[in-house]
Amino acid sequence: MICLVAQSKASTDRAVVKRLCRTLSIGRSSYYRGRRGRTDPDLALRDQIHRLALS
C-alpha cells in the first residue's frame, strides 16, 4: 500500500499524502519511514515485547 502512495505524482504534498494514507488505512509515519528506507534493527524485538504486553 505504501508503494501506491509513493507512486503518486503529488506524493510530496502533505495534504495528498494524508488523504491517500487515510484512504488506504495506513499511517503517515509508516509512509514517511518507508520513503527514507530506514529500518530499525530492534523492530522485531519491540514487536515481540509489544505482543507480550498485550497478551
C-alpha positions in Angstrom: 0.0 0.0 0.0 2.8 2.4 0.8 4.1 1.9 -2.7 0.8 3.2 -4.1 1.1 6.4 -2.1 4.8 6.8 -3.2 3.9 6.4 -6.9 1.5 9.3 -6.7 3.0 12.3 -8.7 2.0 14.6 -5.9 3.3 12.4 -3.1 5.4 15.3 -1.8 2.3 17.4 -0.9 1.4 16.8 2.7 -2.4 17.1 2.1 -2.3 14.5 -0.7 -0.2 12.1 1.4 -2.5 12.5 4.4 -5.6 11.8 2.2 -4.1 8.8 0.4 -2.9 7.3 3.7 -6.3 7.8 5.2 -8.0 6.2 2.2 -5.6 3.2 2.2 -5.8 2.9 6.1 -2.1 3.2 6.6 -0.3 5.6 8.9 1.6 8.6 7.6 4.5 7.7 9.8 4.8 4.3 8.0 4.7 6.1 4.7 7.5 8.5 5.6 9.6 5.8 7.3 9.4 3.7 4.2 10.5 6.6 2.0 13.6 7.1 4.0 14.5 3.5 3.6 15.3 3.5 7.3 15.0 0.2 9.1 15.0 -0.3 12.8 17.3 -3.1 13.8 15.3 -3.6 17.0 11.9 -3.7 15.3 11.4 -7.4 15.7 12.4 -7.2 19.4 10.0 -4.3 20.0 7.2 -6.2 18.2 7.7 -9.2 20.5 7.7 -7.0 23.6 4.5 -5.3 22.4 2.8 -8.6 21.7 3.8 -9.9 25.2 2.5 -6.7 26.8 -0.9 -7.1 25.1 -1.4 -10.7 26.0 
